[in-house]
Amino acid sequence: MLNDLPLVLMTKIYKNYLKKQSLLHNEYGLTEQQVVFLMIIFKNDRVIRMTDITEQLGIDKSNTTRTIKQLENKGYIIKDLSHNQRKYPISLSLAGQKLMQQIYEIQMAEKGWIFSSFTETEIAVIEKFILKIIGD
């Protein structure tokens, strides 16, 4: 049983992840990458530069530019063009803020569901394992 635990855990996490992604895509028309971009903007006090997103994700600038343009067209972000064109700040629009609040609430509910049967000490241990796995 213990040998199967990582596979079982990863399967459940992945199924839950797919369900969440399907909801975000079907309800809001968002791709996984677009959600990640919105989360980065949301977590960075809602204002960030494109170069910061590119560096955080380790992706090429053209990919960042394309995704930012898609999010702008959907009305979830705004660019402050009063700054230097190459380094303008990006922030969430009102629609983007409302969307991210909904996504954040969904994530917190999932976090509560996942960790509801663990003590604070167990959660701290799990967090250490996860950080070790992802290399932070």
C-alpha positions as semicolon CSV with decimal commas, in nm:
position;residue;x (nm);y (nm);z (nm)
1;M;0,000;0,000;0,000
2;L;0,275;0,247;0,090
3;N;0,448;0,187;-0,244
4;D;0,124;0,276;-0,426
5;L;0,064;0,591;-0,222
6;P;0,254;0,836;-0,449
7;L;0,068;0,708;-0,756
8;V;-0,271;0,722;-0,584
9;L;-0,202;1,071;-0,451
10;M;-0,078;1,201;-0,786
11;T;-0,379;1,050;-0,965
12;K;-0,626;1,216;-0,729
13;I;-0,447;1,550;-0,749
14;Y;-0,431;1,529;-1,128
15;K;-0,801;1,438;-1,162
16;N;-0,894;1,729;-0,937
17;Y;-0,667;1,957;-1,139
18;L;-0,829;1,849;-1,468
19;K;-1,174;1,909;-1,326
20;K;-1,075;2,260;-1,215
21;Q;-0,914;2,337;-1,553
22;S;-1,225;2,216;-1,734
23;L;-1,441;2,444;-1,520
24;L;-1,216;2,745;-1,585
25;H;-1,207;2,674;-1,958
26;N;-1,578;2,605;-1,995
27;E;-1,701;2,887;-1,773
28;Y;-1,447;3,156;-1,846
29;G;-1,277;3,046;-2,170
30;L;-0,935;3,046;-2,006
31;T;-0,639;2,824;-2,080
32;E;-0,411;2,691;-1,809
33;Q;-0,141;2,939;-1,905
34;Q;-0,383;3,232;-1,893
35;V;-0,488;3,132;-1,541
36;V;-0,123;3,113;-1,435
37;F;-0,061;3,464;-1,572
38;L;-0,365;3,600;-1,390
39;M;-0,252;3,434;-1,068
40;I;0,093;3,588;-1,096
41;I;-0,056;3,934;-1,148
42;F;-0,300;3,876;-0,861
43;K;-0,027;3,758;-0,623
44;N;0,204;4,051;-0,709
45;D;-0,024;4,318;-0,569
46;R;-0,207;4,311;-0,901
47;V;0,058;4,518;-1,087
48;I;0,356;4,362;-1,266
49;R;0,566;4,408;-1,581
50;M;0,569;4,161;-1,870
51;T;0,940;4,098;-1,820
52;D;0,871;3,996;-1,459
53;I;0,617;3,737;-1,574
54;T;0,857;3,608;-1,840
55;E;1,134;3,568;-1,582
56;Q;0,910;3,406;-1,319
57;L;0,781;3,146;-1,562
58;G;1,102;3,097;-1,756
59;I;0,927;3,130;-2,093
60;D;1,008;3,330;-2,403
61;K;0,892;3,691;-2,446
62;S;0,675;3,615;-2,750
63;N;0,474;3,363;-2,546
64;T;0,425;3,621;-2,271
65;T;0,325;3,890;-2,522
66;R;0,072;3,659;-2,688
67;T;-0,088;3,552;-2,360
68;I;-0,103;3,909;-2,227
69;K;-0,273;4,020;-2,550
70;Q;-0,529;3,738;-2,518
71;L;-0,607;3,836;-2,159
72;E;-0,632;4,200;-2,257
73;N;-0,876;4,111;-2,538
74;K;-1,087;3,915;-2,287
75;G;-1,097;4,222;-2,063
76;Y;-0,916;4,067;-1,765
77;I;-0,606;4,287;-1,767
78;I;-0,510;4,641;-1,855
79;K;-0,177;4,787;-1,959
80;D;-0,070;5,128;-1,834
81;L;0,065;5,273;-2,157
82;S;0,161;5,603;-1,995
83;H;0,497;5,441;-1,914
84;N;0,780;5,335;-2,145
85;Q;0,623;5,104;-2,406
86;R;0,871;4,825;-2,330
87;K;0,827;4,833;-1,952
88;Y;0,466;4,925;-1,889
89;P;0,292;4,781;-1,584
90;I;0,011;4,531;-1,624
91;S;-0,272;4,506;-1,376
92;L;-0,602;4,327;-1,339
93;S;-0,910;4,503;-1,471
94;L;-1,219;4,509;-1,254
95;A;-1,341;4,197;-1,438
96;G;-1,001;4,034;-1,378
97;Q;-1,014;4,117;-1,008
98;K;-1,362;3,965;-0,974
99;L;-1,254;3,655;-1,166
100;M;-0,942;3,607;-0,955
101;Q;-1,143;3,647;-0,636
102;Q;-1,368;3,363;-0,756
103;I;-1,071;3,146;-0,854
104;Y;-0,901;3,221;-0,522
105;E;-1,214;3,116;-0,331
106;I;-1,232;2,792;-0,530
107;Q;-0,865;2,722;-0,453
108;M;-0,910;2,794;-0,083
109;A;-1,209;2,558;-0,071
110;E;-0,998;2,289;-0,240
111;K;-0,712;2,353;-0,001
112;G;-0,955;2,317;0,289
113;W;-1,087;1,992;0,145
114;I;-0,739;1,849;0,087
115;F;-0,599;1,944;0,426
116;S;-0,911;1,914;0,642
117;S;-0,805;1,588;0,804
118;F;-0,446;1,699;0,879
119;T;-0,308;1,871;1,186
120;E;-0,106;2,193;1,151
121;T;0,212;1,993;1,216
122;E;0,126;1,745;0,942
123;I;0,051;2,029;0,701
124;A;0,391;2,184;0,779
125;V;0,562;1,851;0,703
126;I;0,369;1,814;0,377
127;E;0,465;2,168;0,279
128;K;0,834;2,087;0,342
129;F;0,807;1,774;0,124
130;I;0,639;1,965;-0,158
131;L;0,899;2,240;-0,147
132;K;1,172;1,978;-0,156
133;I;1,011;1,806;-0,454
134;I;0,972;2,126;-0,656
135;G;1,319;2,247;-0,561
136;D;1,242;2,568;-0,367
